[in-house]
């Protein structure tokens, strides 16, 4: 199945607003990502799941885990503000950590399902930024 790509001007305004939140391809780093160490992203994960995440990678595993633990300490309030349960992935065997929300979906889904997934991703990306932006600033000050 081939998904028809549309130019950015054809996307809804919310998608264009969310576009800067999508992280670069693996192995690439944007100046914003290197400054904050918190990257908002949307992707298709293994196991037939679509994912929206805040990926915590400040370049140092210990710093990342301290930041993650500080965020996780406020898990109930964070999830309440986000409006749905989040998956808290400390990933001790790796340098980075993530907080994510998942739903069923693959890149091979039918176009109508992909449109629903895209809208879901946009909504969750904007929520992630709204909920974690202030928390990131607080965690970075500690």
Protein Blocks (a to p, Z undefined) as FASTA:
>chain_A
ZZddddfklpcfklmmmmmmpccdehiacfklmmnopacdddddehhiacddddddehia
klmmmmmmmmmmmmmmmmmmnopacdddfklmbmbdcdddddeddfkbcfklmmmmmmmm
mmmmmmmmmmmmmmmmmmmmZZ
